[in-house]
Amino acid sequence: MSTQAHPHTQARTPRDTTLDHRLNDIGWGAFLILMGTLWLLPAWLPDGTWLIATGVLLLALNAVRRAKGIPVHDLGVLLGVLALLAGLASLVNLSAPLVPAFIVVVGAWIVLKPLFVRSA
């Protein structure tokens, strides 16, 4: 069993904190550009494009965090994977109640995660 502290409570340098804030800003900016661009494009884009792009963006942002030695945001990874899977499911016309499933999974994650994180 791991005795590591939660990544968000680990001591971070001012450089890490600054980089973390910059990555958050870049992520939000990229998300807004993505959203606006997809709305401006013609309707010929396949279903699920927005979800796939959002999932890739969330996962890429957390990959950069990991590469830079900054703790990843677990909820961002979870949402990225779920968005990517939902987008791919939409591309192949797999019909499923995705919004309720998202809400249940994210809620369960938020409720259960403190049970598995040891405090220092």
C-alpha positions in Angstrom: 0.0 0.0 0.0 1.4 3.4 -0.9 2.1 5.9 1.8 2.6 8.9 -0.6 0.8 12.1 0.1 -1.9 13.3 -2.2 -0.3 15.0 -5.2 -2.1 18.3 -4.6 -0.8 18.4 -1.1 2.8 17.7 -1.9 5.3 20.5 -1.4 5.8 22.3 -4.7 8.3 24.9 -5.7 7.2 28.4 -6.7 8.3 27.4 -10.3 6.0 24.3 -10.2 3.1 26.4 -9.0 3.7 29.0 -11.7 3.9 26.3 -14.4 0.7 24.7 -13.0 -1.2 28.0 -13.3 0.2 28.6 -16.8 -0.9 25.1 -17.9 -4.4 25.7 -16.5 -4.6 29.0 -18.4 -3.3 27.3 -21.6 -5.8 24.5 -21.2 -8.7 26.8 -20.7 -7.6 29.0 -23.7 -7.2 25.9 -25.9 -10.6 24.6 -24.8 -12.3 27.9 -25.7 -10.5 28.0 -29.1 -11.5 24.4 -29.7 -15.2 25.0 -28.8 -15.4 28.2 -30.9 -13.7 26.5 -33.9 -15.9 23.5 -33.8 -19.0 25.7 -33.7 -17.8 27.7 -36.7 -17.1 24.6 -38.9 -19.8 23.2 -41.1 -22.2 20.6 -39.8 -20.4 17.9 -41.8 -18.2 17.1 -38.8 -19.0 13.6 -37.5 -20.8 13.2 -34.2 -18.5 12.9 -31.3 -15.8 15.3 -32.7 -16.2 17.7 -29.8 -16.0 14.9 -27.2 -12.9 13.4 -28.8 -11.1 16.7 -29.1 -12.0 17.6 -25.5 -10.8 14.2 -24.3 -7.5 14.5 -26.2 -7.0 18.1 -24.9 -7.5 17.0 -21.2 -5.2 14.0 -21.6 -2.5 16.0 -23.4 -2.6 18.7 -20.7 -2.1 16.0 -18.0 0.7 14.3 -20.1 2.5 17.7 -20.1 2.0 18.0 -16.4 3.5 14.5 -15.8 6.4 15.2 -18.2 7.2 18.4 -16.3 7.1 16.6 -12.9 3.9 18.4 -11.8 1.1 16.2 -10.3 -1.6 15.4 -12.8 -5.2 16.2 -12.0 -6.9 12.9 -11.6 -10.4 14.2 -12.3 -9.1 15.7 -15.5 -7.6 12.4 -16.6 -10.9 10.6 -15.7 -13.0 13.2 -17.7 -10.5 13.1 -20.6 -10.8 9.3 -20.8 -14.6 9.4 -20.5 -14.9 12.1 -23.1 -12.7 10.3 -25.5 -14.6 7.0 -25.1 -17.9 8.8 -25.4 -16.8 10.5 -28.6 -15.5 7.3 -30.1 -18.8 5.5 -29.1 -20.7 8.3 -30.9 -18.6 7.9 -34.0 -19.6 4.2 -34.3 -23.2 5.0 -33.4 -23.1 3.2 -30.1 -26.2 4.5 -28.3 -25.8 4.8 -24.5 -27.1 7.1 -21.8 -23.7 9.0 -21.7 -24.7 12.1 -19.7 -26.1 10.2 -16.8 -23.2 7.8 -16.9 -20.8 10.7 -16.8 -22.5 12.3 -13.8 -22.5 9.0 -11.9 -18.9 8.2 -12.6 -17.7 11.7 -11.7 -19.8 11.8 -8.6 -18.5 8.4 -7.5 -14.9 9.5 -8.2 -15.3 12.6 -6.0 -17.0 10.7 -3.2 -14.7 7.6 -3.2 -11.3 9.3 -3.8 -10.8 10.6 -0.3 -11.3 7.0 1.0 -8.1 5.9 -0.9 -5.9 8.9 -0.2 -3.7 8.8 2.9 -3.0 12.0 4.6 0.6 12.7 5.6 
